[in-house]
Amino acid sequence: MGAIIGWDVGGAHLKAARVENGKVTAVLQLPAPLWQGLEPLEAALAAALARLGPASRHAATMTGELADIFPDRATGVRRLSALLAAHLAPAPLMLYAGAAGFVPVNAADAHAETIASSNWHATARLAARAAPEALLADCGSTTTDLIPLHRGAVAATGSSDATRLAAGELVYTGFTRSFVMALAPRVPFAGGWTPLACEHFATSADLYRILGDLNEDADQMPAADGRAKTVPASIARLARMIGRDVAMADASAWRGLAAYLAEAQLRLIHDAALQVLSRLSLPPDAPVIGAGVGRGLVLRLAERLHRPYRDLFTISSHADHASAVAVGLLL
């Protein structure tokens, strides 16, 4: 059958997975901030192809159509599909269109609604083959997907971003790129409660760096202030969130603040998971399947739900790039 490369075109990153004879042989992730234009994506595509080598076929899914360089999602799907096809030619490109499966690139306009942000469905469809009854929790850099799997099928209520947000199946909080100001309205500090500044001073990556839970390979975007990605620099960014400088408290106080905000983020995900599970009676031993760079959060979620935990893939790098791996394997 030849090699297949699966692609996941996000708004901030490009992920790719090379599949040969039904096995994943290489994965990678490169920064591609679409809010800066299409040029970063084109550069990332060229770099990825140079590293992964040629393929006989390509499969793609995307969420990048949401980037604000496009006037609407349909335009984003059309332009991203055309860009991918041009860079990947002459090998054919198939686009993942949710429940409709794969469609050729010349059908992008007709299937724009189902192609848009369907990467979660590809991951869930693959997961359902291995775990017929489960809750898939894919915690990425920016968002967390919570997808029930029932009788070997994807049992999601929502299909679009809008319906999935309302159903609790899409939570706009992630392991590295979430703005700290979005995690809690106020925090305990120095014996009192203080509101957070409504400014992009720090991200969730800073929290997990301070707590020692961050794999630096997962944080490919610049820090909020453009400065170093070190624990002292992360503490300085976090201190600004409550109008303070680092010298105003000791290291244990800043670590405690980071732990509180990490807990607040987990509560957001936990509440959404309870909403999802309230609609479907999964067996008590149905596991939580973890994917994405934030699988550590998913493990803690499983503990709170009193359910066993399983990684989607036995190789951790595959789980970090779940949607790219999924479309490659599904094709």
VORONU-886579 format. One record per residue (C-alpha): residue number from 0; residue in three letters; x, y, z. Coordinates in steps of 0.05 Angstrom, whole numbers. Example, Ala and Ser with C-alpha at 12.3 -4.5 7.8 and 13.67 -1.06 7.14 Angstrom:
<rokols>
{rokol 0,"ALA",{246,-90,156}}
{rokol 1,"SER",{273,-21,143}}
</rokols>
This chain:
<rokols>
{rokol 0,"MET",{0,0,0}}
{rokol 1,"GLY",{59,47,9}}
{rokol 2,"ALA",{69,99,63}}
{rokol 3,"ILE",{14,145,87}}
{rokol 4,"ILE",{25,211,125}}
{rokol 5,"GLY",{-30,234,170}}
{rokol 6,"TRP",{-35,309,183}}
{rokol 7,"ASP",{-70,350,236}}
{rokol 8,"VAL",{-70,424,219}}
{rokol 9,"GLY",{-85,463,282}}
{rokol 10,"GLY",{-87,538,293}}
{rokol 11,"ALA",{-20,537,330}}
{rokol 12,"HIS",{15,472,310}}
{rokol 13,"LEU",{23,424,252}}
{rokol 14,"LYS",{25,350,272}}
{rokol 15,"ALA",{43,293,227}}
{rokol 16,"ALA",{49,217,231}}
{rokol 17,"ARG",{81,170,181}}
{rokol 18,"VAL",{46,103,175}}
{rokol 19,"GLU",{78,43,139}}
{rokol 20,"ASN",{44,-25,134}}
{rokol 21,"GLY",{-6,-5,187}}
{rokol 22,"LYS",{47,17,237}}
{rokol 23,"VAL",{67,87,258}}
{rokol 24,"THR",{141,96,243}}
{rokol 25,"ALA",{150,171,259}}
{rokol 26,"VAL",{112,229,289}}
{rokol 27,"LEU",{128,303,295}}
{rokol 28,"GLN",{98,369,316}}
{rokol 29,"LEU",{120,438,291}}
{rokol 30,"PRO",{96,507,310}}
{rokol 31,"ALA",{52,539,256}}
{rokol 32,"PRO",{15,599,286}}
{rokol 33,"LEU",{-39,612,234}}
{rokol 34,"TRP",{-58,679,265}}
{rokol 35,"GLN",{7,704,234}}
{rokol 36,"GLY",{-15,682,164}}
{rokol 37,"LEU",{-6,621,121}}
{rokol 38,"GLU",{70,628,115}}
{rokol 39,"PRO",{86,592,181}}
{rokol 40,"LEU",{43,533,159}}
{rokol 41,"GLU",{78,529,92}}
{rokol 42,"ALA",{146,530,126}}
{rokol 43,"ALA",{124,476,175}}
{rokol 44,"LEU",{97,432,118}}
{rokol 45,"ALA",{163,438,81}}
{rokol 46,"ALA",{203,421,144}}
{rokol 47,"ALA",{157,362,160}}
{rokol 48,"LEU",{162,332,90}}
{rokol 49,"ALA",{238,339,92}}
{rokol 50,"ARG",{239,299,157}}
{rokol 51,"LEU",{185,248,142}}
{rokol 52,"GLY",{201,234,70}}
{rokol 53,"PRO",{154,220,11}}
{rokol 54,"ALA",{89,182,17}}
{rokol 55,"SER",{41,151,-33}}
{rokol 56,"ARG",{-21,180,1}}
{rokol 57,"HIS",{-38,234,52}}
{rokol 58,"ALA",{-95,241,102}}
{rokol 59,"ALA",{-112,307,136}}
{rokol 60,"THR",{-156,334,190}}
{rokol 61,"MET",{-158,406,215}}
{rokol 62,"THR",{-180,457,266}}
{rokol 63,"GLY",{-139,513,235}}
{rokol 64,"GLU",{-200,538,197}}
{rokol 65,"LEU",{-219,574,261}}
{rokol 66,"ALA",{-160,620,255}}
{rokol 67,"ASP",{-180,693,250}}
{rokol 68,"ILE",{-143,703,184}}
{rokol 69,"PHE",{-204,671,152}}
{rokol 70,"PRO",{-271,707,149}}
{rokol 71,"ASP",{-309,642,164}}
{rokol 72,"ARG",{-297,568,174}}
{rokol 73,"ALA",{-316,547,104}}
{rokol 74,"THR",{-264,594,75}}
{rokol 75,"GLY",{-213,566,123}}
{rokol 76,"VAL",{-228,494,102}}
{rokol 77,"ARG",{-224,513,28}}
{rokol 78,"ARG",{-158,551,34}}
{rokol 79,"LEU",{-124,501,80}}
{rokol 80,"SER",{-145,443,36}}
{rokol 81,"ALA",{-118,477,-26}}
{rokol 82,"LEU",{-53,494,8}}
{rokol 83,"LEU",{-44,422,32}}
{rokol 84,"ALA",{-60,393,-36}}
{rokol 85,"ALA",{-10,439,-70}}
{rokol 86,"HIS",{47,422,-22}}
{rokol 87,"LEU",{33,348,-20}}
{rokol 88,"ALA",{24,337,-95}}
{rokol 89,"PRO",{30,293,-134}}
{rokol 90,"ALA",{9,244,-79}}
{rokol 91,"PRO",{-67,245,-69}}
{rokol 92,"LEU",{-96,278,-8}}
{rokol 93,"MET",{-159,254,29}}
{rokol 94,"LEU",{-194,298,80}}
{rokol 95,"TYR",{-228,271,142}}
{rokol 96,"ALA",{-301,292,145}}
{rokol 97,"GLY",{-326,264,211}}
{rokol 98,"ALA",{-380,211,206}}
{rokol 99,"ALA",{-376,216,130}}
{rokol 100,"GLY",{-306,188,132}}
{rokol 101,"PHE",{-254,209,80}}
{rokol 102,"VAL",{-270,253,21}}
{rokol 103,"PRO",{-224,276,-36}}
{rokol 104,"VAL",{-195,345,-34}}
{rokol 105,"ASN",{-239,369,-92}}
{rokol 106,"ALA",{-300,356,-47}}
{rokol 107,"ALA",{-275,404,7}}
{rokol 108,"ASP",{-328,457,-8}}
{rokol 109,"ALA",{-385,407,-7}}
{rokol 110,"HIS",{-362,378,60}}
{rokol 111,"ALA",{-335,440,93}}
{rokol 112,"GLU",{-382,435,153}}
{rokol 113,"THR",{-361,364,170}}
{rokol 114,"ILE",{-287,373,153}}
{rokol 115,"ALA",{-283,433,200}}
{rokol 116,"SER",{-255,413,268}}
{rokol 117,"SER",{-267,338,260}}
{rokol 118,"ASN",{-200,316,287}}
{rokol 119,"TRP",{-233,294,352}}
{rokol 120,"HIS",{-278,246,313}}
{rokol 121,"ALA",{-219,212,280}}
{rokol 122,"THR",{-186,200,347}}
{rokol 123,"ALA",{-250,175,378}}
{rokol 124,"ARG",{-266,129,319}}
{rokol 125,"LEU",{-198,96,326}}
{rokol 126,"ALA",{-204,92,402}}
{rokol 127,"ALA",{-272,58,397}}
{rokol 128,"ARG",{-240,-1,361}}
{rokol 129,"ALA",{-197,-16,422}}
{rokol 130,"ALA",{-245,6,477}}
{rokol 131,"PRO",{-318,-4,458}}
{rokol 132,"GLU",{-342,26,525}}
{rokol 133,"ALA",{-300,85,549}}
{rokol 134,"LEU",{-293,160,557}}
{rokol 135,"LEU",{-239,188,511}}
{rokol 136,"ALA",{-205,249,540}}
{rokol 137,"ASP",{-157,283,493}}
{rokol 138,"CYS",{-122,341,528}}
{rokol 139,"GLY",{-81,381,479}}
{rokol 140,"SER",{-45,447,482}}
{rokol 141,"THR",{-107,489,474}}
{rokol 142,"THR",{-170,447,484}}
{rokol 143,"THR",{-195,383,516}}
{rokol 144,"ASP",{-242,335,480}}
{rokol 145,"LEU",{-288,290,522}}
{rokol 146,"ILE",{-319,237,477}}
{rokol 147,"PRO",{-362,179,502}}
{rokol 148,"LEU",{-352,112,466}}
{rokol 149,"HIS",{-410,63,468}}
{rokol 150,"ARG",{-418,-5,435}}
{rokol 151,"GLY",{-355,7,395}}
{rokol 152,"ALA",{-379,72,365}}
{rokol 153,"VAL",{-370,146,376}}
{rokol 154,"ALA",{-429,167,420}}
{rokol 155,"ALA",{-419,242,420}}
{rokol 156,"THR",{-480,288,423}}
{rokol 157,"GLY",{-447,347,388}}
{rokol 158,"SER",{-417,349,319}}
{rokol 159,"SER",{-395,421,309}}
{rokol 160,"ASP",{-354,465,356}}
{rokol 161,"ALA",{-417,502,376}}
{rokol 162,"THR",{-457,439,395}}
{rokol 163,"ARG",{-397,406,427}}
{rokol 164,"LEU",{-383,466,471}}
{rokol 165,"ALA",{-455,465,495}}
{rokol 166,"ALA",{-453,390,507}}
{rokol 167,"GLY",{-389,392,549}}
{rokol 168,"GLU",{-353,350,497}}
{rokol 169,"LEU",{-306,408,479}}
{rokol 170,"VAL",{-273,446,535}}
{rokol 171,"TYR",{-232,506,515}}
{rokol 172,"THR",{-175,493,563}}
{rokol 173,"GLY",{-109,460,548}}
{rokol 174,"PHE",{-43,440,577}}
{rokol 175,"THR",{3,495,550}}
{rokol 176,"ARG",{-33,552,514}}
{rokol 177,"SER",{-92,569,560}}
{rokol 178,"PHE",{-91,639,589}}
{rokol 179,"VAL",{-85,635,664}}
{rokol 180,"MET",{-138,690,672}}
{rokol 181,"ALA",{-189,641,642}}
{rokol 182,"LEU",{-179,587,695}}
{rokol 183,"ALA",{-208,621,757}}
{rokol 184,"PRO",{-240,688,775}}
{rokol 185,"ARG",{-199,694,839}}
{rokol 186,"VAL",{-144,657,877}}
{rokol 187,"PRO",{-123,648,950}}
{rokol 188,"PHE",{-58,683,966}}
{rokol 189,"ALA",{-25,710,1029}}
{rokol 190,"GLY",{-86,693,1071}}
{rokol 191,"GLY",{-138,727,1027}}
{rokol 192,"TRP",{-173,723,960}}
{rokol 193,"THR",{-148,764,902}}
{rokol 194,"PRO",{-177,772,831}}
{rokol 195,"LEU",{-133,755,772}}
{rokol 196,"ALA",{-112,809,724}}
{rokol 197,"CYS",{-150,804,658}}
{rokol 198,"GLU",{-85,805,619}}
{rokol 199,"HIS",{-46,753,579}}
{rokol 200,"PHE",{12,753,628}}
{rokol 201,"ALA",{19,677,637}}
{rokol 202,"THR",{-5,612,606}}
{rokol 203,"SER",{-20,542,632}}
{rokol 204,"ALA",{50,521,609}}
{rokol 205,"ASP",{78,567,663}}
{rokol 206,"LEU",{37,531,716}}
{rokol 207,"TYR",{61,461,697}}
{rokol 208,"ARG",{133,485,689}}
{rokol 209,"ILE",{131,512,760}}
{rokol 210,"LEU",{101,447,785}}
{rokol 211,"GLY",{152,404,748}}
{rokol 212,"ASP",{99,370,704}}
{rokol 213,"LEU",{117,401,636}}
{rokol 214,"ASN",{155,366,581}}
{rokol 215,"GLU",{186,425,547}}
{rokol 216,"ASP",{177,393,478}}
{rokol 217,"ALA",{102,404,488}}
{rokol 218,"ASP",{109,479,495}}
{rokol 219,"GLN",{129,505,426}}
{rokol 220,"MET",{97,574,428}}
{rokol 221,"PRO",{134,635,456}}
{rokol 222,"ALA",{121,653,529}}
{rokol 223,"ALA",{68,706,541}}
{rokol 224,"ASP",{122,760,551}}
{rokol 225,"GLY",{170,731,500}}
{rokol 226,"ARG",{221,717,554}}
{rokol 227,"ALA",{255,654,578}}
{rokol 228,"LYS",{220,588,590}}
{rokol 229,"THR",{250,575,659}}
{rokol 230,"VAL",{218,565,727}}
{rokol 231,"PRO",{240,634,752}}
{rokol 232,"ALA",{213,667,689}}
{rokol 233,"SER",{147,629,695}}
{rokol 234,"ILE",{141,650,768}}
{rokol 235,"ALA",{152,722,747}}
{rokol 236,"ARG",{96,717,696}}
{rokol 237,"LEU",{50,684,746}}
{rokol 238,"ALA",{64,738,798}}
{rokol 239,"ARG",{40,791,748}}
{rokol 240,"MET",{-27,756,746}}
{rokol 241,"ILE",{-40,780,817}}
{rokol 242,"GLY",{-4,847,812}}
{rokol 243,"ARG",{59,826,848}}
{rokol 244,"ASP",{133,817,837}}
{rokol 245,"VAL",{170,752,852}}
{rokol 246,"ALA",{205,782,913}}
{rokol 247,"MET",{139,794,948}}
{rokol 248,"ALA",{131,720,967}}
{rokol 249,"ASP",{174,658,974}}
{rokol 250,"ALA",{179,599,927}}
{rokol 251,"SER",{128,557,964}}
{rokol 252,"ALA",{75,611,957}}
{rokol 253,"TRP",{85,615,882}}
{rokol 254,"ARG",{83,539,876}}
{rokol 255,"GLY",{19,538,917}}
{rokol 256,"LEU",{-12,589,871}}
{rokol 257,"ALA",{7,548,810}}
{rokol 258,"ALA",{-22,486,843}}
{rokol 259,"TYR",{-87,521,858}}
{rokol 260,"LEU",{-95,544,785}}
{rokol 261,"ALA",{-77,474,759}}
{rokol 262,"GLU",{-132,447,805}}
{rokol 263,"ALA",{-181,499,777}}
{rokol 264,"GLN",{-165,476,707}}
{rokol 265,"LEU",{-177,404,726}}
{rokol 266,"ARG",{-244,423,757}}
{rokol 267,"LEU",{-266,453,690}}
{rokol 268,"ILE",{-251,388,655}}
{rokol 269,"HIS",{-281,346,711}}
{rokol 270,"ASP",{-346,385,710}}
{rokol 271,"ALA",{-352,376,635}}
{rokol 272,"ALA",{-337,301,641}}
{rokol 273,"LEU",{-393,294,692}}
{rokol 274,"GLN",{-440,330,643}}
{rokol 275,"VAL",{-421,283,587}}
{rokol 276,"LEU",{-427,220,631}}
{rokol 277,"SER",{-495,243,657}}
{rokol 278,"ARG",{-525,230,588}}
{rokol 279,"LEU",{-498,160,579}}
{rokol 280,"SER",{-494,103,628}}
{rokol 281,"LEU",{-425,72,616}}
{rokol 282,"PRO",{-407,9,655}}
{rokol 283,"PRO",{-370,26,720}}
{rokol 284,"ASP",{-307,-8,695}}
{rokol 285,"ALA",{-307,31,629}}
{rokol 286,"PRO",{-239,65,627}}
{rokol 287,"VAL",{-219,137,614}}
{rokol 288,"ILE",{-175,135,552}}
{rokol 289,"GLY",{-121,189,553}}
{rokol 290,"ALA",{-91,225,493}}
{rokol 291,"GLY",{-55,290,481}}
{rokol 292,"VAL",{3,325,515}}
{rokol 293,"GLY",{-40,336,577}}
{rokol 294,"ARG",{-50,263,593}}
{rokol 295,"GLY",{-26,275,664}}
{rokol 296,"LEU",{-89,316,674}}
{rokol 297,"VAL",{-130,260,644}}
{rokol 298,"LEU",{-100,210,693}}
{rokol 299,"ARG",{-122,254,750}}
{rokol 300,"LEU",{-190,260,718}}
{rokol 301,"ALA",{-197,184,716}}
{rokol 302,"GLU",{-179,181,790}}
{rokol 303,"ARG",{-234,231,806}}
{rokol 304,"LEU",{-284,193,765}}
{rokol 305,"HIS",{-263,128,800}}
{rokol 306,"ARG",{-250,95,733}}
{rokol 307,"PRO",{-189,58,707}}
{rokol 308,"TYR",{-142,97,662}}
{rokol 309,"ARG",{-110,75,596}}
{rokol 310,"ASP",{-66,111,547}}
{rokol 311,"LEU",{-94,112,476}}
{rokol 312,"PHE",{-27,87,450}}
{rokol 313,"THR",{27,48,486}}
{rokol 314,"ILE",{79,95,455}}
{rokol 315,"SER",{72,163,488}}
{rokol 316,"SER",{93,203,427}}
{rokol 317,"HIS",{36,173,388}}
{rokol 318,"ALA",{-14,194,441}}
{rokol 319,"ASP",{15,265,438}}
{rokol 320,"HIS",{-2,267,363}}
{rokol 321,"ALA",{-66,227,368}}
{rokol 322,"SER",{-107,259,312}}
{rokol 323,"ALA",{-51,257,260}}
{rokol 324,"VAL",{-38,184,279}}
{rokol 325,"ALA",{-112,169,276}}
{rokol 326,"VAL",{-125,195,206}}
{rokol 327,"GLY",{-62,160,181}}
{rokol 328,"LEU",{-84,93,211}}
{rokol 329,"LEU",{-156,101,190}}
{rokol 330,"LEU",{-138,114,118}}
</rokols>
